[in-house]
Structures are given as C-alpha cells and as structure tokens.
Amino acid sequence: MKSVVGAQVCISVTHLDGLVTAKSAFHLSANYRSVMLVGQAEAVTEPDAKIASLRQFMEEHFPGRWDALRPVKSRNSKGL
C-alpha cells in the first residue's frame, strides 16, 4: 500500500451474501454487493487524523453512533 501513495488507484470489493441453488445445475445465482472506489491514494499517518477520518466515516453512515461507541485505543505504542 505504501507504494501507491500519491498515485491514481482503483479498489474493488465484493461481499458475497449467499449462493442460490435450484433443482437444475444450470439455474444457480449469487446474491452479492460490490463497490469500486477510484481516486488518488493518500497516506494518513497521524493517529489523530486516523481517528478523525474514522469518526467522519461513522457519522456519515451512522449519524450519532460515534458517541455510543467505546473509546478508540491504539494497538501498539506506534499508534493506530
């Protein structure tokens, strides 16, 4: 990931919810969700900036949820 900082990137993620089967092997399908993100990669190195980014993400998708969560702790002495 460090080698792409500053570069244009495309990240794709697919979440498979389930496989749907039928009596015939020719009639099966998959239920899934996917996203493609395109943009310029940026390194977030400061622990406070990482927490601020996480908080912003949570507040955009789950308004008010951040205040109900337990406090963020670093995993090691180097921070998040």
C-alpha positions as CSV (number, residue, x, y, z in Angstrom):
1,M,0.0,0.0,0.0
2,K,2.9,2.4,0.6
3,S,4.0,2.2,-3.0
4,V,0.7,3.7,-4.3
5,V,0.7,6.8,-2.2
6,G,0.0,9.8,-4.5
7,A,-1.0,7.5,-7.4
8,Q,-4.4,7.1,-9.0
9,V,-5.9,3.8,-7.7
10,C,-8.9,1.7,-8.2
11,I,-10.1,-0.6,-5.4
12,S,-12.9,-3.1,-5.8
13,V,-14.6,-5.0,-3.1
14,T,-17.3,-7.7,-3.4
15,H,-19.2,-9.1,-0.5
16,L,-20.9,-12.4,-1.2
17,D,-24.2,-12.7,0.7
18,G,-25.2,-16.1,-0.5
19,L,-25.4,-18.7,-3.2
20,V,-28.9,-19.5,-4.6
21,T,-29.3,-23.1,-5.9
22,A,-32.1,-24.8,-7.8
23,K,-33.0,-28.3,-8.9
24,S,-31.0,-27.8,-12.1
25,A,-27.2,-27.1,-12.1
26,F,-27.9,-24.5,-14.8
27,H,-30.0,-22.4,-12.6
28,L,-27.9,-21.0,-9.8
29,S,-27.0,-17.5,-8.9
30,A,-25.2,-15.4,-6.3
31,N,-26.5,-12.6,-4.1
32,Y,-23.8,-10.0,-3.7
33,R,-22.9,-6.4,-3.1
34,S,-19.9,-4.6,-4.6
35,V,-18.2,-1.2,-4.7
36,M,-15.5,0.3,-6.8
37,L,-13.5,3.2,-5.5
38,V,-11.4,5.4,-7.8
39,G,-9.2,8.2,-6.6
40,Q,-5.8,9.4,-5.5
41,A,-4.2,7.4,-2.7
42,E,-3.3,9.4,0.4
43,A,-1.4,8.2,3.5
44,V,-2.9,9.0,6.8
45,T,-0.1,8.7,9.3
46,E,-1.0,10.8,12.3
47,P,-3.1,8.9,14.9
48,D,-5.4,11.9,15.5
49,A,-6.1,12.2,11.7
50,K,-6.9,8.5,11.6
51,I,-9.4,8.8,14.4
52,A,-10.9,11.9,12.8
53,S,-11.3,10.1,9.5
54,L,-12.9,7.1,11.2
55,R,-15.3,9.4,13.1
56,Q,-16.2,11.2,9.9
57,F,-16.9,7.9,8.1
58,M,-19.1,6.6,11.0
59,E,-21.0,9.9,11.3
60,E,-21.8,9.9,7.5
61,H,-23.1,6.4,7.5
62,F,-24.5,6.1,11.1
63,P,-25.3,9.6,12.5
64,G,-24.9,9.8,16.2
65,R,-23.3,6.4,16.6
66,W,-19.8,7.6,17.3
67,D,-20.8,8.9,20.8
68,A,-22.3,5.5,21.7
69,L,-19.1,3.5,20.8
70,R,-16.4,2.6,23.3
71,P,-13.3,4.9,23.1
72,V,-10.7,4.1,20.4
73,K,-7.4,2.7,21.7
74,S,-4.2,2.2,19.9
75,R,-3.0,-1.4,19.3
76,N,0.7,-0.6,20.0
77,S,3.0,2.2,21.1
78,K,3.2,3.5,17.5
79,G,-0.5,4.5,17.5
80,L,-3.3,3.3,15.2
